Amino acid sequence: MNLTLKSPLDMHVHLRQDDMLKQVTPFTSSQFAGAVCMPNTQPPVDTIERYRAYVREVTEAASPFAFAPYVPLFFREDFSREELTAAREELFAIKLYPAGVTTNSEGGVAELSKIEPVLDMMQDLDLPLLVHGETHGYSPDREREFVSVYDHIASTFPKLRVIMEHITTSDAAEFLDKHENVFCTVTLHHMLYTLDDMLGGMFDPFLFCKPILKSPKDRAAIQSLVLSGHEKVMFGSDSAPHTEVMKRTEGMAGCFTAPMLLPMLAEFFEDHDKLELMQAFVSDNARRIYGVTPPERTVVLEKAEWTVPPRYGSIVPVNAGQTLRWKLV
């Protein structure tokens, strides 16, 4: 039995930079026709010159696969209308990180009250806003607290496409339909795991991520949203590599899922008798929401067991040693 997907897309992935980027990019480019490649590098991708350089770096690492790197600019409060207008035809979107909420976000927005002039420009230029939606409050509540920010932005700028990245809570799932201009991405690990998987037994550092895993109730809400075939929901893995040493000693946040994303997604949809929904979730919805045309590729999965390796180089995947039922042809 085979499963054929047309030009699948990962709408949120971390490829890092330099040697790490060269190591992990092929896991994404072998499965996906394109991906939204996060700009929280060091330094961040916050100018058109850095954007062009990063696109070149990712494209080279993705070879020989036909692959489109969609790179959002890292949000700056001092973007000028002239700067964004001049580069509009090249730009995909802009990514907003509240300062310090996740890896390499120290240069993010410190005061959300100051971003509205840039949001107004983005609305005029039809530049989507991607958001890591967390406050600096109590960790399990950070995303819930940020829903009011989404509400304010979406209502103040009704023509601005607002993408809630990697939603994890029932609150965010319920909020999705409040505004026509709000969309979201969902990760594999937030669909499958809860906080108890990370903390309930021995602490699993490879399941530590931001936003953190949530409750069974929240997971059920996210699963229901995906399994409903909702047209405003896109797959974004948030696969985020760190070396095993950094995960164990520095407590770096991020789940590395890139090598097995499509096989595990196939298992998830098959387990719920909804394989027919996978194409829209991993491609069609994103193509419509963003208006992108990725390279035409056919990706085939076959029903065949394989075991996830204990590590990929210096990186440990979240499900090392697990036997999967689907594999990439």
Beta strands, then each sheet from edge to edge (+ up, - down):
strand 1: 2-6
strand 2: 9-13
strand 3: 34-37
strand 4: 68-70
strand 5: 73-74
strand 6: 94-96
strand 7: 129-131
strand 8: 162-164
strand 9: 182-186
strand 10: 233-235
strand 11: 298-307
strand 12: 323-328
sheet 1: 1+ 11- 12+
sheet 2: 2+ 3+ 4+
sheet 3: 5+ 6+ 7+ 8+ 9+ 10+
end
